[in-house]
Amino acid sequence: MSLVSSRLVSLALFKKYKTGTTTTTTTNLPIVRAESSSSSSSSYYSSSQKSGWSSSTIRCEKITNAIDVFTFEADNKDKRRNKDVIVIFAWFGSDKKHVRKYAQMYENRRMGEKVIVVAPPALASLSPNMTTQIANDFLTGFFEEEAIEGVHVHSFSNGGFLFAGNLFHHASDVKKREDDCSVNAQLAKKFKMKIKSVTLDCAPAKLSAEVISRAFASVLLGSRVEDIYDNNTSKEGESSIIGGLMKSALDNLANTLLSDENLQRKINNAYAAWETALDVNIPLKMLFSESDKLVPVNEVQEFAQRQRDRGNAAVYTKSWENVPHCEIGRWHQDEYVRALFEEK
């Protein structure tokens, strides 16, 4: 148990979170191949290539170890974008090189001049103090001034859902406990008021010990959850990749984390804020997989219905079959892009 716990903690510290000097790189977009078993798959940017994505330039700024900004620099100076931004809240333990592919989808969509990617290190989502630090860096870095006119939120999995929900909680008028980690409420309100649309990708689901344990296994092994728990299963029902002892240790660690009162309160506040603090006039798009091993399809559908019951008439849902968690955009890029930008 202690060995596994140490290994997990080291994953968080491997990308030690720190603020510092902003670094900037300018690159031309590559054409990246999608890893898909679909017979209809093509190059990852096949549809974007037709509209000139591959010849454009992106300026990438590293704000902190958890926050990157991609600014689109159009070759035609007359094609000025509005002052909206896209904010991507990434999934638990995500690698930014994978999140970057989703950021690049927004190029030439004229939804904003830049994409802000918030991708906390592994385990940061389960650390109230670290999450608060990242949240405040995000808010102070982009919402102290009035330059941003609107925000389009694209949130992935429970990790992104929790991070955004925490911001909504601190932006709400719900009375906060004195021992809550302090997120800048004034800036959180400013962020929430600027939201024009929200996309939830493979979220939400109840954050149970089983869900956390499976997410840990995925991060530890660098493998898809579906590969760990579907394709490599022994007769006893345990994954042959992680083995019974490791699974037991991960389950125990997940239960220990969820027994922490402060963390459980943070989780509950974030989930509640999504269903109370989010403006019902904001269009909500929910994209999910029916075979997701972390986020059951019924929980996504129930959340969508609760949003409709609240009075949001602009809730759109679309599902795919047999797609791994958070990989719809990689397996079905063309359909995903249409759902993301064209279907209302």
Residue pairs with C-beta under 8 A, 6 or more apart in sequence:
1 249
1 252
1 253
3 249
4 246
4 249
4 250
4 253
5 249
5 253
7 220
8 122
8 123
8 216
8 219
8 220
8 253
9 123
11 93
11 121
11 122
11 123
11 219
11 220
12 121
12 122
12 123
12 124
12 127
12 130
14 121
14 122
15 65
15 121
15 122
16 65
16 121
17 64
17 65
17 66
17 120
17 121
17 124
17 130
17 133
17 134
18 64
18 65
19 63
19 64
19 137
20 64
22 61
22 62
22 63
23 61
23 62
24 59
24 60
24 61
24 62
25 59
25 60
26 57
26 58
26 59
26 60
26 73
27 57
27 58
27 60
28 54
28 55
28 56
28 57
28 58
29 45
29 53
29 54
29 56
29 57
29 58
29 104
29 107
30 54
31 43
31 44
31 45
31 49
31 54
32 43
32 44
32 45
32 101
33 43
33 44
34 41
34 42
34 43
34 44
34 330
34 331
34 333
35 330
35 331
36 330
36 331
36 332
37 331
38 331
38 332
40 334
41 331
41 333
42 333
42 334
43 49
44 101
44 330
44 333
45 53
45 54
45 104
45 333
46 333
46 334
47 333
47 334
47 337
48 54
48 104
48 105
48 107
48 108
48 337
51 108
52 108
53 104
53 107
53 108
55 75
56 72
56 73
56 74
56 75
56 107
56 108
57 72
57 73
57 75
58 70
58 71
58 72
58 73
58 104
58 107
59 70
59 71
59 73
60 68
60 69
60 70
60 71
61 68
61 69
61 70
61 71
62 68
63 69
63 137
63 141
64 134
64 137
65 121
66 118
66 119
66 120
66 121
66 124
66 134
66 137
67 116
67 117
67 118
67 119
67 134
67 137
67 138
67 141
68 96
68 100
68 116
68 117
68 119
69 114
69 115
69 116
69 117
70 100
70 103
70 104
70 114
70 115
70 117
71 113
71 114
72 81
72 106
72 107
72 108
72 113
72 114
72 115
74 80
74 81
79 110
81 110
81 112
81 113
82 110
82 111
82 112
82 113
82 149
82 150
83 112
83 113
83 147
83 148
83 149
83 150
84 111
84 112
84 113
84 148
84 149
84 150
84 151
84 152
84 196
85 112
85 113
85 114
85 115
85 116
85 142
85 148
85 150
85 151
85 152
86 103
86 106
86 111
86 112
86 114
86 115
86 116
86 151
86 152
86 154
87 115
87 116
87 118
87 151
87 152
87 153
87 154
88 99
88 102
88 103
88 115
88 116
88 117
88 118
88 119
88 154
88 155
88 156
88 160
89 118
89 153
89 154
89 155
89 156
89 159
89 160
89 161
89 163
89 164
90 96
90 99
90 117
90 118
90 119
90 120
90 156
90 159
90 160
91 156
91 157
91 158
91 159
91 160
91 202
91 325
91 326
92 122
92 125
92 157
92 158
92 159
92 215
92 219
93 121
93 122
93 123
93 159
93 215
93 218
93 219
94 119
94 156
94 159
94 326
96 117
96 119
99 117
99 119
99 156
100 117
101 329
101 330
102 154
102 156
102 329
103 115
103 117
105 329
105 337
105 340
106 112
106 115
109 341
111 152
112 150
112 152
116 138
116 142
118 134
118 138
118 163
120 130
120 131
120 134
120 159
120 163
121 130
122 219
124 130
124 131
124 134
125 131
125 158
125 159
125 162
125 163
126 212
126 257
126 263
128 181
128 262
128 263
128 266
129 181
131 163
131 166
131 181
131 266
132 181
132 182
132 183
134 163
135 163
135 166
135 167
135 170
135 183
135 184
135 188
136 183
136 184
139 167
139 183
139 184
139 187
139 188
139 190
139 191
140 184
140 187
142 148
143 187
143 190
143 191
143 194
144 187
148 194
149 194
150 194
150 195
150 196
151 191
151 194
151 195
151 196
152 195
152 196
152 197
152 198
152 199
153 164
153 195
153 197
153 198
153 199
154 198
154 199
154 201
155 161
155 163
155 164
155 198
155 199
155 200
155 201
155 203
156 201
156 202
156 203
156 326
157 201
157 202
157 203
157 294
157 295
157 325
157 326
158 203
158 204
158 205
158 207
158 211
158 215
158 294
158 295
160 201
160 203
161 200
161 203
161 204
161 270
161 274
162 207
162 266
162 267
162 270
162 271
163 270
164 270
164 274
165 269
165 270
165 271
165 272
165 273
165 274
166 183
166 266
166 269
166 270
166 273
167 183
167 188
167 191
167 192
168 188
168 192
168 270
168 273
168 274
168 277
168 278
169 269
169 270
169 272
169 273
169 277
170 176
170 183
170 184
170 185
170 188
171 185
171 188
171 189
171 191
171 192
171 273
171 277
172 273
172 276
172 277
174 269
174 272
174 273
174 276
174 277
176 185
177 265
179 262
180 265
180 266
181 266
192 277
192 278
192 279
195 278
195 279
195 282
196 282
196 283
197 282
197 283
197 284
197 285
198 278
198 282
198 283
198 284
198 285
199 284
199 285
199 286
199 287
199 340
200 284
200 285
200 286
200 287
200 288
200 300
201 287
201 288
201 326
201 328
201 329
202 287
202 288
202 289
202 292
202 294
202 295
202 300
202 325
202 326
202 328
203 288
203 295
203 300
204 271
204 274
204 295
204 299
204 300
204 303
205 211
205 294
205 295
205 296
205 299
205 300
206 299
207 258
207 267
207 271
208 258
209 251
209 254
209 255
209 258
210 251
210 254
211 294
211 295
212 254
212 257
212 258
213 247
213 250
213 251
213 253
213 254
214 225
214 228
214 229
214 293
214 294
215 225
215 294
216 250
216 253
216 254
217 223
217 225
217 228
217 239
217 241
217 242
217 246
217 247
217 250
218 224
218 225
218 228
220 242
220 250
221 228
221 241
221 242
223 241
224 324
224 325
224 327
225 293
225 294
225 324
225 325
226 291
226 293
226 324
226 325
227 241
227 324
228 239
228 241
228 242
229 239
229 293
230 293
232 239
232 240
232 241
233 239
233 240
234 240
236 244
238 244
238 247
239 247
242 250
257 263
258 264
274 303
275 303
275 306
275 307
275 310
278 284
280 307
280 310
280 311
280 312
281 312
281 314
282 312
282 314
283 314
283 315
283 316
283 344
284 304
284 307
284 312
284 314
284 315
284 316
285 316
285 317
285 318
285 339
285 340
286 300
286 303
286 304
286 315
286 316
286 317
286 318
287 317
287 318
287 319
287 320
287 328
287 336
287 339
287 340
288 295
288 297
288 300
288 317
288 318
288 319
288 320
288 328
289 295
289 297
289 319
289 320
289 321
289 322
289 323
289 324
289 325
289 327
289 328
290 297
290 319
290 320
290 321
290 322
291 321
291 322
291 323
291 324
292 323
292 324
292 325
293 325
294 325
295 325
297 319
300 317
301 317
304 315
304 317
307 315
308 315
316 343
316 344
318 339
318 343
320 328
320 331
320 332
320 335
323 331
323 332
324 331
328 336
329 336
329 337
